[in-house]
Amino acid sequence: MVFRVTIRGTFDGLSDTGPVTGADAFQAAFTEAGTFTGDRSHSAFTFRCQVPAAPDDGEQEATQRAIAALDAHGHPYRILRVAVTDMRDVRIRRKRQQR
């Protein structure tokens, strides 16, 4: 049981030392440590994080854990939007085999 959290934001006061560690548009994935994707200027970002879910956890607990994972990267930021998906609620439709 997991939540997938997407945080969209902007970097706040980021120095011009180069790209953010972990920012690679071709490696966008939901991981427990989180991954960044961003624009070429490295001012805006999307942070994807997957957090474990206890049976009684809700979106607020998942958001707090994802923000803690974002904080662990050590970059100054400002959050614009947070989206949480409870993977327990996702249903997969399987294609029926044709006869």
C-alpha positions as CSV (number, residue, x, y, z in Angstrom):
1,M,0.0,0.0,0.0
2,V,1.5,3.3,-1.1
3,F,0.7,6.9,-2.0
4,R,2.2,8.6,-5.0
5,V,2.7,12.3,-4.4
6,T,3.5,14.9,-7.0
7,I,4.8,18.3,-5.8
8,R,5.0,21.1,-8.2
9,G,7.0,24.1,-7.2
10,T,9.8,26.6,-7.8
11,F,13.3,26.8,-6.4
12,D,13.7,29.7,-4.1
13,G,17.2,31.4,-4.1
14,L,18.9,28.5,-5.8
15,S,22.5,29.4,-6.7
16,D,23.8,29.3,-10.3
17,T,26.1,26.3,-9.6
18,G,24.4,24.1,-12.1
19,P,21.5,21.6,-12.3
20,V,19.9,20.2,-9.2
21,T,21.1,16.8,-8.1
22,G,18.6,14.2,-9.2
23,A,17.0,16.4,-11.9
24,D,16.8,14.3,-15.1
25,A,13.8,14.5,-17.3
26,F,14.5,11.0,-18.6
27,Q,14.5,9.5,-15.1
28,A,11.1,10.6,-13.9
29,A,9.8,8.0,-11.5
30,F,8.0,7.6,-8.2
31,T,10.7,6.5,-5.7
32,E,10.9,6.7,-1.9
33,A,13.8,9.2,-2.1
34,G,11.9,11.2,-4.8
35,T,13.0,12.3,-8.2
36,F,13.0,15.8,-9.8
37,T,12.2,17.0,-13.2
38,G,12.3,20.6,-14.2
39,D,12.6,23.2,-16.9
40,R,15.8,24.2,-18.6
41,S,16.3,27.2,-16.3
42,H,16.0,25.0,-13.2
43,S,13.6,27.4,-11.6
44,A,10.5,25.2,-11.7
45,F,10.3,21.6,-10.7
46,T,8.1,18.5,-10.3
47,F,9.1,16.2,-7.5
48,R,7.6,12.7,-7.5
49,C,7.7,10.6,-4.4
50,Q,6.2,7.3,-3.3
51,V,5.5,6.9,0.4
52,P,4.3,3.8,2.3
53,A,0.7,3.9,3.5
54,A,-0.5,2.4,6.8
55,P,-4.1,1.2,6.8
56,D,-5.4,4.4,8.5
57,D,-3.2,6.9,6.7
58,G,-4.7,9.7,4.6
59,E,-3.5,12.2,2.1
60,Q,-2.3,14.6,4.8
61,E,0.2,12.1,6.2
62,A,1.4,11.2,2.7
63,T,1.9,14.9,1.9
64,Q,3.9,15.4,5.1
65,R,6.2,12.4,4.3
66,A,6.7,13.6,0.7
67,I,7.6,17.1,1.9
68,A,10.1,15.5,4.3
69,A,11.7,13.6,1.4
70,L,11.8,16.9,-0.6
71,D,13.5,18.6,2.4
72,A,16.1,15.9,2.6
73,H,17.5,17.0,-0.8
74,G,18.4,20.3,0.8
75,H,17.2,22.7,-2.0
76,P,15.3,25.9,-1.1
77,Y,11.8,25.7,-2.6
78,R,8.3,27.1,-2.7
79,I,5.4,24.7,-3.2
80,L,2.8,25.6,-5.8
81,R,0.6,22.5,-5.9
82,V,0.5,19.0,-4.3
83,A,-1.4,16.0,-5.8
84,V,-1.8,12.7,-3.9
85,T,-2.9,9.4,-5.4
86,D,-3.8,6.6,-3.1
87,M,-2.8,3.5,-5.0
88,R,-5.3,1.5,-3.0
89,D,-8.0,3.3,-5.0
90,V,-6.6,2.7,-8.4
91,R,-8.3,0.0,-10.5
92,I,-6.6,-1.5,-13.5
93,R,-8.9,-2.4,-16.4
94,R,-7.7,-5.5,-18.2
95,K,-8.4,-5.9,-21.9
96,R,-10.6,-8.8,-22.6
97,Q,-9.2,-11.4,-24.9
98,Q,-11.0,-11.6,-28.3
99,R,-12.2,-15.0,-29.4
